[in-house]
Amino acid sequence: MNIQKILSRALCIIALFIFSNKAEAQETSVTGANYIQTAVPFLTIVPDSRAGAMGNTGVATSPDHNSMFWNAAKYSFTKSEAGIGASYTPWLRNIIDDMSLSYLSGYYSLDKYQTIAASFRYFSLGDIFLQQQADDIPIKKSPYELSFDVAYSRRLGNNFSGAIAFRYIFSDISQGGYDNQSKTANSFAADISVYHRKEYGSSHNPSVWAWGVNVSNIGSKISYSDDSEKEFTPTNLRIGSSYKHQIDQYNSITVSVDMNKLLVPSSSGRKIDENNDNLASNQVDKSVISGIFNSFSDAPNGMSEEFKEITWSLGLEYWYQNQFAVRTGYFYENEDKGNRKFYTAGVGVKLSMFDLDFSYLIPSSQSNPLQNTLRVSISANLDLKSNRR
């Protein structure tokens, strides 16, 4: 392999490793670790401040313009005819100072039962300078990844809805290497989701219980080179529930919980030995559908390891007069599968038709690359039918 291909492939590996949020796991788990690695892991990064402040929960919380990422079926129960929003997340700023995720989303209700939505996600890896020799003039590269989504959501009853979303994915993390010989990667994927909500209690102090399921990023494999080996997209299963209670005229509180599992073969990850060295990948050439179904039973250490692949999220949201929100949450991932453990906090302000939200990540351990992650979101509810979220 020539130096150009080495540079290109090294850049791909570094980018995938960093953005899968697994860097801290090598420090704490040197035996038994079997990380699940996929292509385009930026698709799993939480884009919005509201969910980011609630421990990364969102599959069953009340619908908003960011429901495309969490559960497009929620759009059928939006209280506004239309909505648009934007979010910005400086990413891993403790490591690289020019990396970020930008997210745009919007929806429009066709009628009482049908809603269409779209979103655009842009992940910038910052500027990278490549050289073949020490005295060569550096060549500037600006690798990036993006996705564009469209969704259709429909009510299937008074309390139940379903949705399907389609996604185009583009990845150019190598920028062609030093001599522009490396490939960009393209893929298509789909999401299937359902959402159920039911109101209880009196009209003065109502409660809403909801649950949701979303299977996202069901799509073709991705290759960054001419080699036959291809990477799985991060097909993902998210199941969650939420409970909101209107305490009185001025105060309401919501509790939410999500569980999440990647539906890709466990063997696609790389094991680490007692010397903290990467062992060869044990990836098996499986189809996308086979990988999804086998992902529930293919872990080398059986069901005990399968349960380790599940991440858990807990979120809490408090609203005062439907104008000011305080949020907090906790996210847990087993140390053998990435070791992401962190607390989250944030606030939200509603100003007439606009919402402004902030979130902040607080790691539970030192030297965490996710430390100081800040998200900012702004949204507008168009033709607002109700001020209550």
Beta strands, then each sheet from edge to edge (+ up, - down):
strand 1: 80-90
strand 2: 100-109
strand 3: 114-124
strand 4: 128-130
strand 5: 139-141
strand 6: 144-155
strand 7: 160-172
strand 8: 185-200
strand 9: 207-219
strand 10: 236-246
strand 11: 251-262
strand 12: 311-320
strand 13: 324-332
strand 14: 341-351
strand 15: 354-363
strand 16: 374-384
sheet 1: 1+ 2- 3+ 6- 7+ 8- 9+ 10- 11+ 12- 13+ 14- 15+ 16- 1+
sheet 2: 4+ 5-
end
